[in-house]
């Protein structure tokens, strides 16, 4: 998947590749060469790009199609790809946590059956991140830690900034702030050295949320500003919405309600789909609160 300012361009390349796919000709290649079906993996990566670019419903449609194709093929690796795209990169980001957990269960069962160490690690990490996202930090810490250890044993460094950021958030959730900052420092260094910048905006936003829990909450605004700047540069509207919400809540609590509303309203107003997803529902609720801080003010 393309990163930074090239996310849109990367999606365009994926569109072209998927248009060239011929099931009759190409599906057999996955079996013959031992890889995954290229349409399934293409849909996986495009769903991720679509969500980041601010099209959650389109991302969900791609993931559902990838799952349908993988099940029709009956090819384990292709199904593992599709399940991963579903439970972690789309369903969880849309806030569909029950569905995401069911996909994790399915992936873990298939990975155990095939003795696929990398996919088992992915499932463990996905489960841990879902625990962090659903305020189960005390369970998330050991789960993500175990998953990262197994992930590294496979030799993979891909997605480490993501795993480390969620581990940092989980540590902060149980008031282990030193460990939280160690995770975030490592995550941000990894982004800088590996150039895996697709998660950079969200990593900075998470760091800002951790700062709010720390003895130096004033550091939060700088992280939120960095998150907004990166997301804007990347045209990553979903990350930009999250960063705008974090900054708007901070400014609201500082009494800067007008500034908070003026920041969040145009970002929310850009979206044309996905209004039943968690981020957009929370953004709408926050905007309503910023317009009407008290029910009595409506008169």
LOROKE-164117 format. One line per 4 residues: their letters; for each residue x, y, z of C-alpha. Coordinates in Angstrom, 3 decimals, padded with zeros to 6 digits. Example, Ala and Ser with C-alpha at 12.3 -4.5 7.8 and 13.67 -1.06 7.14 Angstrom:
as = 012.300/-004.500/007.800; 013.670/-001.060/007.140
***
This chain:
xxxx = 000.000/000.000/000.000; 001.227/003.477/-000.777; 001.979/005.837/002.098; 002.269/009.566/002.804
xxxx = 000.955/011.723/-000.056; 000.822/008.679/-002.345; -002.134/006.901/-000.703; -004.510/008.125/-003.401
xxxx = -002.055/007.128/-006.123; -001.632/003.706/-004.536; -005.398/003.207/-004.542; -005.473/004.101/-008.241
xxxx = -002.846/001.439/-008.998; -004.885/-001.102/-007.032; -007.999/-000.118/-008.998; -006.127/-000.825/-012.240
xxxx = -004.752/-004.139/-011.004; -008.167/-005.346/-009.831; -009.696/-004.352/-013.176; -007.187/-006.618/-014.946
xxxx = -007.959/-009.621/-012.753; -009.548/-012.567/-014.583; -010.863/-015.249/-012.180; -010.697/-017.998/-014.792
xxxx = -007.071/-017.243/-015.569; -005.657/-015.974/-012.296; -007.324/-017.825/-009.429; -005.342/-020.994/-010.130
xxxx = -002.073/-019.099/-009.661; -002.609/-018.837/-005.904; -002.802/-022.633/-005.646; 000.057/-023.275/-008.062
xxxx = 002.504/-020.758/-006.612; 001.585/-021.158/-002.944; 000.693/-017.503/-002.410; -002.626/-015.750/-001.972
xxxx = -005.220/-014.927/-004.588; -004.260/-011.554/-006.051; -007.798/-010.224/-006.124; -008.258/-011.029/-002.440
xxxx = -004.989/-009.363/-001.453; -005.736/-006.420/-003.764; -009.113/-005.908/-002.125; -007.411/-006.154/001.290
xxxx = -004.962/-003.354/000.493; -007.545/-001.211/-001.274; -009.933/-001.515/001.681; -007.184/-000.197/003.931
xxxx = -006.512/002.716/001.561; -010.208/003.498/001.255; -010.708/003.608/005.020; -007.681/005.871/005.539
xxxx = -008.830/008.164/002.717; -012.241/008.554/004.377; -014.495/006.044/002.630; -015.461/003.527/005.330
xxxx = -018.489/002.051/003.548; -016.439/001.419/000.413; -013.730/-000.157/002.552; -016.272/-002.484/004.138
xxxx = -017.587/-003.454/000.713; -014.066/-004.437/-000.396; -013.451/-006.491/002.738; -016.776/-008.301/002.384
xxxx = -015.998/-009.075/-001.252; -012.533/-010.339/-000.307; -014.062/-012.686/002.262; -016.645/-013.915/-000.252
xxxx = -013.967/-014.572/-002.878; -011.640/-016.314/-000.419; -014.404/-018.620/000.794; -015.397/-019.473/-002.784
xxxx = -011.791/-020.322/-003.663; -011.354/-022.432/-000.535; -007.736/-021.283/-000.229; -006.408/-020.913/003.323
xxxx = -003.836/-018.161/002.761; -006.320/-016.052/000.805; -008.867/-016.434/003.598; -006.269/-015.454/006.199
xxxx = -005.589/-012.258/004.233; -009.292/-011.466/003.977; -009.955/-012.137/007.662; -007.062/-009.889/008.650
xxxx = -008.390/-007.053/006.506; -011.796/-007.511/008.064; -011.034/-007.792/011.758; -008.231/-005.312/012.081
xxxx = -008.050/-002.785/009.311; -011.724/-002.175/008.635; -014.196/-003.640/011.139; -012.242/-002.505/014.202
xxxx = -011.544/000.942/012.756; -015.250/001.329/011.981; -016.062/000.367/015.576; -017.695/-002.973/014.718
xxxx = -015.916/-004.759/017.543; -018.226/-007.773/017.900; -017.793/-008.642/014.230; -014.044/-008.024/014.476
xxxx = -013.707/-010.408/017.417; -015.587/-013.115/015.517; -013.150/-012.711/012.604; -010.203/-013.008/015.007
xxxx = -011.621/-016.261/016.355; -011.944/-017.623/012.823; -008.442/-016.549/011.856; -006.896/-018.060/014.989
xxxx = -008.638/-021.388/014.383; -007.435/-021.498/010.769; -003.903/-020.402/011.701; -003.740/-023.148/014.353
xxxx = -004.969/-025.709/011.830; -002.274/-024.678/009.336; 000.389/-024.076/012.012; 000.965/-020.623/010.532
xxxx = 003.102/-018.760/013.073; 002.912/-015.321/011.456; -000.864/-015.448/011.159; -001.227/-016.702/014.745
xxxx = 000.848/-013.714/015.862; -001.358/-011.438/013.750; -004.441/-012.870/015.425; -002.968/-012.437/018.896
xxxx = -002.030/-008.844/018.123; -005.426/-008.139/016.624; -007.138/-009.527/019.709; -004.892/-007.437/021.948
xxxx = -005.592/-004.259/020.002; -009.334/-004.926/020.177; -008.975/-005.294/023.943; -007.223/-001.924/024.054
xxxx = -009.903/-000.318/021.885; -012.683/-001.626/024.138; -011.171/-000.352/027.407; -009.792/-003.704/028.571
xxxx = -006.275/-002.390/029.036; -005.242/-004.847/031.759; -005.897/-007.751/029.355; -004.536/-005.893/026.337
xxxx = -001.043/-005.366/027.792; -000.020/-009.044/028.134; -001.823/-010.027/024.923; -000.127/-007.420/022.738
xxxx = 003.229/-007.995/024.456; 003.008/-011.721/023.699; 001.967/-011.021/020.125; 004.858/-008.622/019.512
xxxx = 007.340/-011.193/020.842; 005.993/-013.856/018.476; 005.796/-011.365/015.603; 009.461/-010.479/015.987
xxxx = 010.440/-014.153/016.124; 009.059/-014.544/012.605; 011.508/-011.869/011.441; 008.788/-009.406/010.501
xxxx = 008.981/-005.720/011.418; 005.903/-004.700/009.398; 003.134/-002.980/011.408; 005.327/-002.672/014.529
xxxx = 004.472/001.046/014.894; 000.805/000.029/015.035; 001.272/-002.727/017.609; 003.576/-000.584/019.759
xxxx = 001.158/002.356/019.704; -001.743/000.231/020.917; 000.503/-001.324/023.551; 001.451/002.184/024.684
xxxx = -002.224/003.122/024.911; -002.940/-000.012/026.948; -000.066/000.702/029.355; -001.439/004.209/029.848
xxxx = -004.844/002.694/030.547; -003.425/000.918/033.595; -001.378/003.963/034.663; 001.969/002.478/033.521
xxxx = 003.094/005.744/031.952; 006.831/005.008/031.775; 006.122/001.840/029.791; 003.615/003.728/027.660
xxxx = 006.186/006.335/026.644; 008.809/003.687/025.928; 006.368/002.066/023.505; 005.489/005.366/021.833
xxxx = 009.134/006.425/021.522; 009.917/003.091/019.855; 006.868/003.347/017.587; 007.738/006.862/016.400
xxxx = 011.399/005.898/015.869; 010.298/002.886/013.822; 008.133/005.115/011.634; 011.101/007.402/011.049
xxxx = 013.567/004.622/010.242; 011.347/002.249/008.233; 009.224/004.965/006.560; 006.070/003.004/007.414
xxxx = 004.268/006.310/007.660; 000.681/005.240/006.980; 000.108/005.067/010.784; 002.127/008.188/011.646
xxxx = -000.859/010.460/012.196; -002.590/007.996/014.503; 000.610/007.213/016.438; 001.014/010.917/017.203
xxxx = -002.621/011.213/018.213; -002.290/008.250/020.578; 000.846/009.867/022.038; -001.193/013.011/022.648
xxxx = -003.877/011.028/024.469; -001.180/009.435/026.630; 000.236/012.893/027.372; -003.161/013.970/028.709
xxxx = -002.869/011.216/031.330; 000.665/012.219/032.294; 002.034/014.851/034.698; 002.752/017.016/031.619
xxxx = -000.583/017.242/029.792; 000.526/020.398/027.975; 002.531/018.170/025.612; -000.691/016.766/024.169
xxxx = -001.461/019.714/021.897; 001.859/019.413/020.032; 001.177/015.743/019.312; -002.351/016.508/018.121
xxxx = -001.038/019.283/015.847; 001.507/016.868/014.379; -001.227/014.288/013.836; -003.430/016.825/012.058
xxxx = -000.563/018.023/009.863; 000.469/014.517/008.806; -003.111/013.427/008.143; -003.802/016.538/006.076
xxxx = -000.634/016.029/004.029; -001.530/012.392/003.378; -005.180/013.208/002.557; -005.912/010.672/005.300
xxxx = -009.367/011.939/006.232; -010.175/009.192/008.734; -007.015/009.899/010.713; -007.649/013.643/010.347
xxxx = -011.124/013.224/011.832; -009.730/011.371/014.846; -007.019/014.004/015.348; -009.563/016.810/015.019
xxxx = -011.772/015.159/017.644; -008.860/014.799/020.063; -007.869/018.443/019.588; -011.487/019.624/019.787
xxxx = -011.993/017.825/023.108; -008.804/019.390/024.455; -009.844/022.870/023.362; -013.371/022.330/024.696
xxxx = -011.913/021.485/028.103; -009.769/024.632/027.896; -012.852/026.757/027.239; -012.053/027.274/023.527
xxxx = -015.347/025.946/022.227; -015.520/028.136/019.111; -012.033/027.093/018.004; -012.906/023.440/018.645
xxxx = -016.063/023.673/016.544; -014.305/025.540/013.726; -011.634/022.836/013.588; -013.917/019.812/013.667
xxxx = -016.895/020.967/011.582; -015.183/021.128/008.159; -013.421/017.789/008.642; -016.687/016.096/009.578
xxxx = -018.483/017.938/006.782; -016.117/016.471/004.184; -017.461/012.923/004.698; -020.131/011.535/002.399
xxxx = -020.520/007.989/003.777; -020.035/005.871/006.880; -022.226/007.900/009.220; -023.124/004.802/011.239
xxxx = -019.460/004.074/012.016; -018.090/004.878/015.456; -015.803/007.799/014.603; -018.424/009.672/012.610
xxxx = -021.089/009.113/015.270; -018.709/010.394/017.961; -017.743/013.382/015.812; -021.418/014.281/015.289
xxxx = -022.096/013.976/019.010; -019.118/016.196/019.825; -020.158/018.806/017.274; -023.679/018.890/018.681
xxxx = -022.223/019.393/022.143; -020.016/022.236/020.904; -023.014/023.957/019.342; -025.313/023.321/022.308
xxxx = -023.113/022.992/025.424; -026.163/022.793/027.679; -029.689/021.661/026.902; -031.003/024.897/028.393
xxx = -029.102/026.918/025.798; -031.350/025.628/023.015; -034.100/028.096/023.881
***
